């Protein structure tokens, strides 16, 4: 797995690289000393995993995530406990406090393996899914077998994704980032960090704050498309 370390402290980068030497499945392809450098490197090299500091000069770790084209697995490595809740909200794989304990890093690696080797129990771990494909969804004792195109919306809730179709909204153990890679981009669009929408469900679009857009779905739910994603949306949907 190709990884990059982002931290403004050289000694912190060096120590984390040393600890990661024990984990041969991780290939460190680069180091970045600030957020701007990280954005350029991640967009150019598309790593699978980023070990990301939060408090850095000019651009912090959360702003890095907002500005990269496609979000890889994120492990926040920080000296502060204060951002744990926000890290959860942006769907980070893990949150590790400095100084990094080797045993704690092993737990992070275990989470990474678990996510990559997750058993296909919800029907979402096949190749790219087409709109006519049938998928199996299980939430507790309830099960559904539905066509992908009937799904209106995917909503991230921490380490889970809520799936909206018909009158149902089951919750499955899946990250929105990994799910995005399985969905046909002609049918589903990543509106922001929290939502993926079915483009066939969009009935109204309007300009929104800070250069973003707001779409209204067929069920009258309103979803904001972030400024960065709005640029992609306009390019993709224009003649």
Backbone as CSV, one residue per row, in Angstrom:
resi,resn,N_x,N_y,N_z,CA_x,CA_y,CA_z,C_x,C_y,C_z
1,UNK,0.836,-1.182,0.000,0.000,0.000,0.000,0.879,1.243,0.000
2,UNK,0.639,2.138,-0.940,1.448,3.341,-1.116,0.969,4.431,-0.161
3,UNK,1.911,4.982,0.622,1.536,5.944,1.651,2.452,7.163,1.614
4,UNK,1.925,8.274,2.133,2.710,9.498,2.264,2.551,10.016,3.696
5,UNK,3.621,10.598,4.222,3.611,11.179,5.565,3.591,12.696,5.430
6,UNK,2.635,13.341,6.089,2.512,14.796,6.028,2.627,15.354,7.444
7,UNK,3.690,16.092,7.707,3.912,16.663,9.030,4.932,17.785,8.888
8,UNK,4.704,18.911,9.568,5.639,20.019,9.443,6.885,19.841,10.308
9,UNK,6.910,18.795,11.142,8.080,18.527,11.985,8.899,17.383,11.385
10,UNK,10.145,17.692,11.015,11.002,16.698,10.363,11.234,15.478,11.254
11,UNK,11.457,15.700,12.546,11.727,14.587,13.451,10.500,13.687,13.607
12,UNK,9.318,14.286,13.565,8.088,13.495,13.655,7.941,12.610,12.416
13,UNK,8.263,13.156,11.244,8.205,12.350,10.022,9.200,11.203,10.083
14,UNK,10.389,11.520,10.549,11.447,10.513,10.633,11.057,9.381,11.586
15,UNK,10.481,9.738,12.736,10.099,8.729,13.718,8.959,7.848,13.202
16,UNK,7.988,8.447,12.559,6.878,7.657,12.021,7.365,6.729,10.917
17,UNK,8.244,7.210,10.072,8.811,6.341,9.024,9.538,5.152,9.646
18,UNK,10.282,5.418,10.740,10.987,4.337,11.427,10.011,3.285,11.961
19,UNK,8.919,3.742,12.554,7.925,2.817,13.099,7.238,2.012,11.986
20,UNK,7.053,2.651,10.853,6.379,1.981,9.738,7.279,0.977,9.030
21,UNK,8.584,1.022,9.297,9.498,0.049,8.702,9.115,-1.383,9.068
22,UNK,8.480,-1.557,10.232,8.058,-2.889,10.668,6.867,-3.407,9.870
23,UNK,6.186,-2.522,9.207,4.969,-2.898,8.476,5.294,-2.910,6.982
24,UNK,5.747,-4.049,6.519,6.273,-4.158,5.155,5.203,-3.968,4.083
25,UNK,3.940,-4.047,4.478,2.874,-3.843,3.497,2.728,-2.366,3.122
26,UNK,3.363,-1.475,3.904,3.291,-0.037,3.649,4.552,0.424,2.919
27,UNK,4.357,1.049,1.772,5.467,1.631,1.010,5.368,3.161,1.102
28,UNK,6.318,3.789,1.773,6.318,5.244,1.886,6.846,5.833,0.576
29,UNK,5.979,6.510,-0.155,6.382,7.049,-1.464,6.764,8.522,-1.377
30,UNK,6.595,9.124,-0.196,6.986,10.520,-0.079,6.679,11.106,1.283
31,UNK,7.260,12.272,1.539,7.003,13.038,2.750,6.711,14.479,2.349
32,UNK,5.804,15.116,3.087,5.474,16.514,2.833,5.567,17.282,4.147
33,UNK,6.091,18.492,4.081,6.324,19.276,5.290,5.271,20.353,5.529
34,UNK,4.294,20.473,4.627,3.217,21.443,4.827,2.006,21.044,3.992
35,UNK,0.881,21.724,4.238,-0.358,21.361,3.584,-0.372,21.607,2.089
36,UNK,0.202,22.718,1.656,0.221,23.031,0.225,1.010,21.981,-0.548
37,UNK,2.169,21.629,-0.013,2.991,20.576,-0.631,2.232,19.258,-0.657
38,UNK,1.485,18.980,0.416,0.729,17.727,0.506,-0.355,17.652,-0.561
39,UNK,-1.077,18.745,-0.772,-2.140,18.760,-1.779,-1.577,18.442,-3.160
40,UNK,-0.476,19.092,-3.511,0.151,18.867,-4.820,0.626,17.433,-4.953
41,UNK,1.260,16.903,-3.889,1.808,15.549,-3.951,0.693,14.506,-4.045
42,UNK,-0.330,14.662,-3.233,-1.425,13.688,-3.216,-2.172,13.691,-4.539
43,UNK,-2.459,14.863,-5.078,-3.161,14.933,-6.368,-2.336,14.336,-7.500
44,UNK,-1.017,14.506,-7.428,-0.146,14.010,-8.499,0.119,12.516,-8.387
45,UNK,0.257,12.007,-7.159,0.702,10.618,-6.970,-0.386,9.657,-6.511
46,UNK,-1.528,10.181,-6.048,-2.683,9.374,-5.662,-2.308,8.199,-4.745
47,UNK,-1.770,8.501,-3.561,-1.437,7.425,-2.615,-2.703,6.735,-2.092
48,UNK,-2.524,5.534,-1.565,-3.647,4.798,-0.975,-3.929,5.251,0.447
49,UNK,-2.896,5.809,1.099,-2.980,6.105,2.518,-2.166,7.370,2.824
50,UNK,-2.711,8.226,3.702,-1.987,9.427,4.119,-1.947,9.487,5.643
51,UNK,-0.741,9.587,6.192,-0.560,9.858,7.614,-0.466,11.379,7.732
52,UNK,-1.477,12.005,8.322,-1.666,13.439,8.185,-1.690,14.156,9.537
53,UNK,-0.769,15.103,9.706,-0.797,15.978,10.869,-1.957,16.962,10.699
54,UNK,-2.436,17.522,11.797,-3.554,18.465,11.709,-3.082,19.905,11.781
55,UNK,-2.385,20.268,12.832,-1.955,21.651,12.995,-0.643,21.888,12.262
56,UNK,-0.760,22.568,11.110,0.395,22.921,10.295,0.246,24.370,9.855
57,UNK,1.328,25.041,9.514,1.238,26.439,9.064,0.429,26.567,7.777
58,UNK,-0.291,27.654,7.638,-1.032,28.039,6.431,-2.268,27.169,6.191
59,UNK,-2.065,25.886,5.944,-3.198,24.987,5.658,-3.144,23.808,6.619
60,UNK,-4.214,23.582,7.381,-4.213,22.458,8.317,-4.651,21.167,7.639
61,UNK,-4.620,20.088,8.388,-4.917,18.782,7.821,-6.324,18.659,7.254
62,UNK,-7.318,19.255,7.912,-8.694,19.187,7.421,-8.843,19.955,6.106
63,UNK,-8.135,21.063,5.979,-8.185,21.830,4.733,-7.511,21.071,3.599
64,UNK,-6.483,20.287,3.920,-5.847,19.435,2.908,-6.884,18.479,2.318
65,UNK,-7.668,17.843,3.193,-8.676,16.885,2.729,-9.690,17.563,1.814
66,UNK,-10.068,18.794,2.136,-11.043,19.517,1.318,-10.521,19.833,-0.076
67,UNK,-9.205,19.960,-0.217,-8.642,20.465,-1.475,-8.046,19.383,-2.372
68,UNK,-7.964,18.139,-1.893,-7.425,17.089,-2.762,-8.533,16.535,-3.649
69,UNK,-8.141,16.030,-4.819,-9.117,15.576,-5.810,-9.892,14.355,-5.349
70,UNK,-9.192,13.411,-4.757,-9.825,12.167,-4.321,-9.212,11.748,-3.000
71,UNK,-10.064,11.480,-2.017,-9.570,11.240,-0.666,-9.136,9.794,-0.469
72,UNK,-7.852,9.572,-0.156,-7.395,8.219,0.190,-7.760,7.917,1.639
73,UNK,-7.342,6.772,2.144,-7.515,6.490,3.569,-6.669,7.485,4.357
74,UNK,-7.259,8.048,5.404,-6.586,9.079,6.188,-6.369,8.590,7.620
75,UNK,-5.122,8.680,8.085,-4.806,8.454,9.496,-4.254,9.761,10.034
76,UNK,-5.009,10.402,10.900,-4.507,11.617,11.517,-3.481,11.256,12.593
77,UNK,-2.340,11.933,12.554,-1.284,11.741,13.557,-1.001,13.126,14.138
78,UNK,-1.404,13.349,15.365,-1.373,14.698,15.923,-1.017,14.683,17.400
79,UNK,-0.556,15.814,17.884,-0.215,15.933,19.301,-1.424,16.309,20.144
80,UNK,-2.595,16.477,19.517,-3.762,16.991,20.225,-4.933,16.010,20.177
81,UNK,-5.657,15.948,21.295,-6.870,15.122,21.362,-8.108,15.881,20.888
82,UNK,-7.990,17.198,20.733,-9.157,18.055,20.551,-9.928,17.800,19.256
83,UNK,-9.271,17.210,18.264,-9.892,17.104,16.945,-10.482,15.722,16.661
84,UNK,-10.556,14.862,17.655,-10.984,13.484,17.417,-12.387,13.420,16.823
85,UNK,-13.309,14.236,17.346,-14.681,14.215,16.839,-14.743,14.674,15.390
86,UNK,-14.014,15.737,15.067,-14.026,16.225,13.692,-13.389,15.200,12.749
87,UNK,-12.355,14.499,13.220,-11.732,13.457,12.409,-12.736,12.356,12.096
88,UNK,-13.570,12.032,13.084,-14.618,11.036,12.885,-15.606,11.516,11.826
89,UNK,-15.938,12.806,11.867,-16.913,13.358,10.931,-16.418,13.331,9.491
90,UNK,-15.109,13.459,9.271,-14.583,13.417,7.904,-14.199,12.003,7.487
91,UNK,-14.624,11.035,8.306,-14.485,9.633,7.917,-13.033,9.166,7.884
92,UNK,-12.224,9.678,8.802,-10.833,9.222,8.866,-10.774,7.761,9.313
93,UNK,-9.771,7.051,8.819,-9.592,5.659,9.212,-9.218,5.550,10.686
94,UNK,-8.354,6.470,11.156,-7.919,6.403,12.551,-7.387,7.769,12.989
95,UNK,-7.215,7.896,14.301,-6.751,9.136,14.918,-5.732,8.744,15.978
96,UNK,-4.459,9.040,15.719,-3.366,8.597,16.587,-2.686,9.815,17.199
97,UNK,-2.480,9.774,18.507,-1.880,10.899,19.216,-0.373,10.684,19.373
98,UNK,0.381,11.743,19.110,1.839,11.715,19.292,2.178,11.785,20.781
99,UNK,3.313,11.248,21.184,4.216,10.403,20.400,3.556,9.058,20.078
100,UNK,3.767,8.591,18.874,3.086,7.384,18.410,3.644,6.155,19.102
101,UNK,2.756,5.415,19.715,3.137,4.169,20.370,3.119,3.033,19.339
102,UNK,4.161,2.207,19.277,4.202,1.126,18.281,2.986,0.200,18.343
103,UNK,2.501,-0.098,19.564,1.341,-0.974,19.700,0.088,-0.289,19.163
104,UNK,0.001,1.017,19.388,-1.153,1.753,18.854,-1.115,1.776,17.333
105,UNK,0.068,1.867,16.757,0.198,1.843,15.307,-0.216,0.484,14.749
106,UNK,0.058,-0.586,15.492,-0.386,-1.922,15.063,-1.909,-1.987,14.975
107,UNK,-2.594,-1.311,15.901,-4.054,-1.271,15.859,-4.539,-0.559,14.598
108,UNK,-3.836,0.504,14.231,-4.178,1.226,13.001,-4.019,0.320,11.784
109,UNK,-2.922,-0.421,11.750,-2.691,-1.330,10.628,-3.759,-2.409,10.568
110,UNK,-4.209,-2.864,11.737,-5.265,-3.882,11.788,-6.563,-3.319,11.210
111,UNK,-6.878,-2.056,11.527,-8.068,-1.413,10.963,-7.963,-1.311,9.445
112,UNK,-6.761,-0.978,8.992,-6.535,-0.846,7.559,-6.757,-2.175,6.850
113,UNK,-6.214,-3.257,7.424,-6.397,-4.585,6.834,-7.868,-4.990,6.847
114,UNK,-8.538,-4.664,7.938,-9.950,-5.035,8.063,-10.787,-4.353,7.003
115,UNK,-10.486,-3.076,6.754,-11.252,-2.354,5.735,-10.964,-2.888,4.340
116,UNK,-9.705,-3.209,4.066,-9.334,-3.678,2.731,-9.793,-5.100,2.450
117,UNK,-9.942,-5.894,3.515,-10.288,-7.309,3.335,-11.708,-7.613,3.772
118,UNK,-12.520,-6.562,3.893,-13.884,-6.720,4.377,-14.655,-7.714,3.515
119,UNK,-15.356,-8.608,4.151,-16.150,-9.616,3.439,-17.318,-8.940,2.740
120,UNK,-17.657,-9.408,1.574,-18.718,-8.795,0.779,-20.086,-9.231,1.296
121,UNK,-20.472,-8.709,2.441,-21.753,-9.071,3.036,-22.853,-8.107,2.644
122,UNK,-22.508,-6.947,2.111,-23.555,-5.986,1.753,-23.662,-5.771,0.255
123,UNK,-22.930,-6.564,-0.528,-23.075,-6.498,-1.976,-22.372,-5.332,-2.621
124,UNK,-21.478,-4.629,-1.895,-20.876,-3.428,-2.450,-19.385,-3.576,-2.698
125,UNK,-18.837,-4.775,-2.662,-17.407,-4.972,-2.836,-17.056,-5.637,-4.163
126,UNK,-17.957,-5.589,-5.125,-17.647,-6.114,-6.454,-16.916,-5.045,-7.254
127,UNK,-16.827,-5.273,-8.578,-16.233,-4.244,-9.407,-17.179,-3.055,-9.507
128,UNK,-16.927,-2.150,-10.472,-17.803,-0.989,-10.637,-19.217,-1.468,-10.947
129,UNK,-20.171,-0.964,-10.190,-21.554,-1.411,-10.300,-22.313,-0.588,-11.336
130,UNK,-23.110,-1.259,-12.155,-23.965,-0.578,-13.122,-25.338,-0.360,-12.514
131,UNK,-26.109,0.541,-13.093,-27.378,0.915,-12.476,-28.355,-0.250,-12.409
132,UNK,-28.248,-1.201,-13.353,-29.179,-2.334,-13.351,-28.726,-3.480,-12.455
133,UNK,-27.533,-3.370,-11.876,-27.036,-4.431,-11.000,-27.885,-4.541,-9.738
134,UNK,-28.085,-5.785,-9.294,-28.796,-6.049,-8.042,-27.772,-6.107,-6.913
135,UNK,-28.085,-5.486,-5.795,-27.192,-5.541,-4.648,-27.945,-6.020,-3.410
136,UNK,-27.218,-6.706,-2.558,-27.768,-7.239,-1.307,-27.352,-6.319,-0.168
137,UNK,-28.323,-5.898,0.632,-28.075,-5.002,1.760,-28.635,-5.644,3.020
138,UNK,-27.843,-5.632,4.077,-28.280,-6.211,5.345,-28.034,-5.215,6.467
139,UNK,-29.060,-4.991,7.266,-28.959,-4.115,8.435,-29.642,-4.828,9.599
140,UNK,-28.831,-5.416,10.486,-29.396,-6.208,11.575,-30.104,-7.436,11.041
141,UNK,-31.366,-7.596,11.379,-32.140,-8.749,10.919,-32.848,-8.494,9.594
142,UNK,-32.783,-7.266,9.091,-33.491,-6.923,7.863,-32.567,-7.030,6.650
143,UNK,-33.111,-7.524,5.542,-32.333,-7.703,4.310,-33.137,-7.182,3.125
144,UNK,-32.419,-6.678,2.135,-33.043,-6.214,0.894,-32.174,-6.667,-0.278
145,UNK,-32.815,-6.883,-1.427,-32.116,-7.201,-2.667,-32.707,-6.281,-3.723
146,UNK,-31.962,-5.221,-4.083,-32.535,-4.148,-4.894,-31.628,-3.789,-6.062
147,UNK,-32.202,-3.103,-7.042,-31.394,-2.569,-8.126,-30.684,-1.304,-7.644
148,UNK,-29.445,-1.146,-8.097,-28.645,-0.008,-7.665,-29.327,1.318,-7.999
149,UNK,-29.986,1.399,-9.153,-30.567,2.662,-9.600,-31.703,3.140,-8.708
150,UNK,-32.249,2.259,-7.852,-33.330,2.677,-6.957,-32.815,3.423,-5.725
151,UNK,-31.495,3.431,-5.534,-30.921,4.140,-4.384,-30.868,5.632,-4.688
152,UNK,-31.436,6.415,-3.789,-31.497,7.859,-3.987,-30.228,8.557,-3.518
153,UNK,-29.646,8.007,-2.436,-28.650,8.779,-1.721,-27.831,7.874,-0.809
154,UNK,-26.540,8.178,-0.682,-25.678,7.554,0.319,-25.200,8.659,1.265
155,UNK,-25.311,8.412,2.562,-24.914,9.406,3.557,-23.906,8.815,4.530
156,UNK,-22.763,9.469,4.680,-21.736,9.002,5.600,-22.145,9.305,7.039
157,UNK,-22.003,8.288,7.894,-22.210,8.460,9.335,-21.037,7.794,10.048
158,UNK,-19.925,8.506,10.124,-18.727,7.947,10.754,-18.160,6.815,9.915
159,UNK,-18.048,5.624,10.500,-17.535,4.453,9.791,-18.634,3.705,9.038
160,UNK,-19.839,4.273,9.013,-20.986,3.630,8.365,-21.515,4.505,7.242
161,UNK,-22.328,3.881,6.378,-23.023,4.614,5.328,-24.508,4.274,5.424
162,UNK,-25.334,5.322,5.414,-26.784,5.112,5.382,-27.228,5.154,3.927
163,UNK,-28.033,4.160,3.533,-28.468,4.011,2.146,-29.962,4.306,2.071
164,UNK,-30.352,5.261,1.234,-31.745,5.663,1.127,-32.362,5.086,-0.152
165,UNK,-33.435,4.312,-0.011,-34.197,3.819,-1.155,-35.623,3.526,-0.682
166,UNK,-36.578,3.723,-1.566,-37.994,3.587,-1.199,-38.246,4.315,0.118
167,UNK,-38.822,3.605,1.098,-39.063,4.205,2.412,-38.013,3.774,3.425
168,UNK,-36.949,3.113,2.946,-35.980,2.515,3.857,-34.676,3.322,3.879
169,UNK,-33.932,3.179,4.972,-32.623,3.826,5.081,-31.717,3.004,6.006
170,UNK,-31.351,1.793,5.572,-30.479,0.941,6.386,-29.071,1.518,6.511
171,UNK,-28.368,1.039,7.529,-27.012,1.486,7.824,-26.066,0.307,7.639
172,UNK,-24.988,0.494,6.851,-24.038,-0.588,6.608,-22.628,-0.139,6.971
173,UNK,-21.811,-1.089,7.374,-20.424,-0.803,7.739,-19.607,-0.647,6.461
174,UNK,-19.391,0.591,6.074,-18.697,0.879,4.818,-18.294,2.345,4.841
175,UNK,-17.102,2.660,4.357,-16.714,4.067,4.253,-17.246,4.635,2.935
176,UNK,-17.586,5.905,2.949,-18.096,6.542,1.737,-17.018,6.590,0.658
177,UNK,-15.755,6.717,1.074,-14.656,6.763,0.100,-14.520,5.453,-0.663
178,UNK,-14.561,4.318,0.058,-14.430,3.029,-0.623,-15.646,2.752,-1.488
179,UNK,-16.813,3.184,-1.032,-18.033,2.992,-1.806,-18.008,3.788,-3.103
180,UNK,-17.484,5.001,-3.052,-17.428,5.860,-4.232,-16.701,5.181,-5.388
181,UNK,-15.655,4.419,-5.061,-14.873,3.752,-6.100,-15.653,2.656,-6.808
182,UNK,-16.741,2.176,-6.185,-17.515,1.079,-6.757,-18.713,1.547,-7.576
183,UNK,-19.003,2.835,-7.541,-20.210,3.345,-8.169,-19.933,3.960,-9.535
184,UNK,-20.857,3.767,-10.445,-20.754,4.325,-11.791,-20.854,5.858,-11.701
185,UNK,-19.794,6.598,-12.087,-19.832,8.060,-11.971,-20.865,8.712,-12.883
186,UNK,-21.393,7.965,-13.864,-22.448,8.510,-14.710,-23.793,8.516,-13.990
187,UNK,-23.886,7.729,-12.916,-25.139,7.632,-12.172,-25.051,8.296,-10.801
188,UNK,-23.893,8.148,-10.141,-23.748,8.673,-8.785,-22.644,9.728,-8.732
189,UNK,-22.897,10.770,-7.940,-21.958,11.893,-7.864,-21.675,12.225,-6.405
190,UNK,-20.378,12.409,-6.073,-19.976,12.785,-4.720,-20.228,14.280,-4.533
191,UNK,-21.294,14.621,-3.817,-21.673,16.022,-3.650,-20.740,16.752,-2.683
192,UNK,-20.358,16.077,-1.620,-19.484,16.659,-0.603,-18.930,15.517,0.241
193,UNK,-18.291,15.815,1.359,-17.688,14.763,2.173,-18.725,13.818,2.768
194,UNK,-19.971,14.251,2.830,-20.986,13.477,3.536,-21.955,12.731,2.630
195,UNK,-22.156,13.193,1.395,-23.202,12.630,0.551,-22.716,12.221,-0.841
196,UNK,-23.275,11.113,-1.337,-23.218,10.734,-2.751,-24.661,10.692,-3.234
197,UNK,-24.958,11.388,-4.322,-26.340,11.471,-4.792,-26.520,10.708,-6.104
198,UNK,-27.746,10.231,-6.313,-28.135,9.624,-7.576,-28.536,10.759,-8.517
199,UNK,-27.817,10.925,-9.628,-28.076,12.038,-10.542,-29.466,11.964,-11.155
200,UNK,-30.030,10.752,-11.267,-31.372,10.621,-11.826,-32.446,11.132,-10.868
201,UNK,-32.057,11.354,-9.604,-33.000,11.842,-8.602,-33.026,13.373,-8.507
202,UNK,-32.131,14.035,-9.241,-32.038,15.495,-9.156,-33.151,16.136,-9.998
203,UNK,-33.962,16.989,-9.359,-35.024,17.665,-10.108,-34.823,19.180,-10.195
204,UNK,-33.936,19.722,-9.354,-33.725,21.174,-9.377,-32.317,21.492,-8.891
205,UNK,-31.678,22.489,-9.531,-30.330,22.919,-9.159,-30.327,24.435,-9.030
206,UNK,-29.666,24.944,-7.998,-29.549,26.395,-7.858,-28.163,26.756,-7.338
207,UNK,-27.720,27.950,-7.663,-26.450,28.439,-7.134,-26.551,28.583,-5.621
208,UNK,-25.427,28.314,-4.951,-25.432,28.340,-3.497,-24.253,29.171,-3.012
209,UNK,-24.022,29.176,-1.713,-22.995,30.018,-1.131,-21.586,29.609,-1.566
210,UNK,-20.691,30.594,-1.646,-19.260,30.374,-1.878,-18.971,29.592,-3.157
211,UNK,-19.798,29.782,-4.172,-19.545,29.117,-5.444,-20.042,27.693,-5.522
212,UNK,-20.737,27.220,-4.496,-21.286,25.861,-4.507,-22.637,25.819,-5.201
213,UNK,-23.268,24.663,-5.147,-24.602,24.472,-5.717,-25.481,23.797,-4.662
214,UNK,-26.776,23.932,-4.829,-27.706,23.146,-4.025,-28.653,22.419,-4.962
215,UNK,-28.763,21.101,-4.787,-29.675,20.324,-5.613,-30.858,19.882,-4.762
216,UNK,-32.004,19.801,-5.397,-33.200,19.268,-4.763,-33.513,17.932,-5.415
217,UNK,-33.647,16.895,-4.604,-33.932,15.562,-5.130,-35.442,15.367,-5.291
218,UNK,-35.834,14.269,-5.895,-37.240,13.998,-6.160,-38.086,13.936,-4.893
219,UNK,-37.454,13.566,-3.773,-38.196,13.511,-2.509,-38.143,14.832,-1.748
220,UNK,-37.658,15.894,-2.445,-37.546,17.255,-1.906,-36.414,17.434,-0.895
221,UNK,-35.595,16.425,-0.732,-34.404,16.594,0.105,-33.430,17.519,-0.615
222,UNK,-32.822,18.436,0.138,-31.867,19.380,-0.442,-30.457,19.006,-0.012
223,UNK,-29.540,18.933,-0.985,-28.147,18.553,-0.737,-27.232,19.621,-1.317
224,UNK,-26.294,20.057,-0.520,-25.333,21.049,-1.000,-24.177,20.370,-1.708
225,UNK,-23.802,20.884,-2.858,-22.608,20.435,-3.570,-21.501,21.432,-3.263
226,UNK,-20.403,20.955,-2.696,-19.320,21.840,-2.288,-18.759,22.592,-3.491
227,UNK,-18.059,23.675,-3.203,-17.512,24.506,-4.280,-16.608,23.686,-5.205
228,UNK,-15.732,22.880,-4.613,-14.805,22.089,-5.435,-15.565,21.081,-6.295
229,UNK,-16.565,20.424,-5.706,-17.335,19.437,-6.456,-18.276,20.101,-7.460
230,UNK,-18.682,21.340,-7.181,-19.560,22.052,-8.108,-18.868,22.282,-9.448
231,UNK,-17.561,22.544,-9.407,-16.796,22.720,-10.649,-16.850,21.437,-11.478
232,UNK,-16.657,20.298,-10.826,-16.713,19.005,-11.520,-18.115,18.731,-12.048
233,UNK,-19.109,19.051,-11.223,-20.496,18.802,-11.605,-20.858,19.582,-12.865
234,UNK,-20.497,20.866,-12.899,-20.822,21.708,-14.063,-20.112,21.211,-15.316
235,UNK,-18.845,20.811,-15.144,-18.087,20.315,-16.303,-18.677,19.018,-16.834
236,UNK,-19.093,18.170,-15.919,-19.618,16.862,-16.315,-20.993,16.969,-16.938
237,UNK,-21.839,17.890,-16.462,-23.219,17.953,-16.905,-23.439,18.939,-18.042
238,UNK,-22.425,19.726,-18.402,-22.596,20.722,-19.474,-22.562,20.058,-20.837
239,UNK,-23.114,20.737,-21.827,-23.068,20.259,-23.213,-21.642,20.354,-23.751
